[in-house]
Amino acid sequence: MAAPFTLRKIGVPPNSANLTEARRRVFDFFRAACRSLPTVMDIYNLQDVVAPSQLRFAISAQIRNNAHVTDPKVIDLLLFKGMEELTDIVDHAKQRHHIIGQYVTGEGLVQNTGGKDQGKSDFLKNFYTSNYF
């Protein structure tokens, strides 16, 4: 069993002075998240569902979704939220199906094999599209 990676318990860090410092913090966060992946894989028993490289890709996709942000204060806020999420995952505050739903199937790593309306009759399809609320 791999030695568990422990995250540093840091309070709210001071704001980044500029965009370069905020960018450095993003890379530090990504490294910390990648280093915690073996522990997360062991805690949630994800070996049969996903590979560590796929989880690494999901983390980088989350970071890339916010690549357009240029305000250092907003970047610090997003980093704080990401670190809080990572801490919750490593501290086992989430359940296995949360991790699978959010980071495995939620990021398009597992292909969706069809629509919801596949087995419904035409009557039910028309009924659901009518004034049913």
ABEGO torsion letter per residue (X at the ends): XBBBBBBBBBBBBBBBABAAAAAAAAAAAAAAAAAAAAAAAAAAGAAAABBAAAAAAAAAAAAAAAAABABAAAAAAAAAAAAAAAAAAAAGABBAAAAAAAAAAAAGABBBAEBAAAABBAAAAAAAABABX
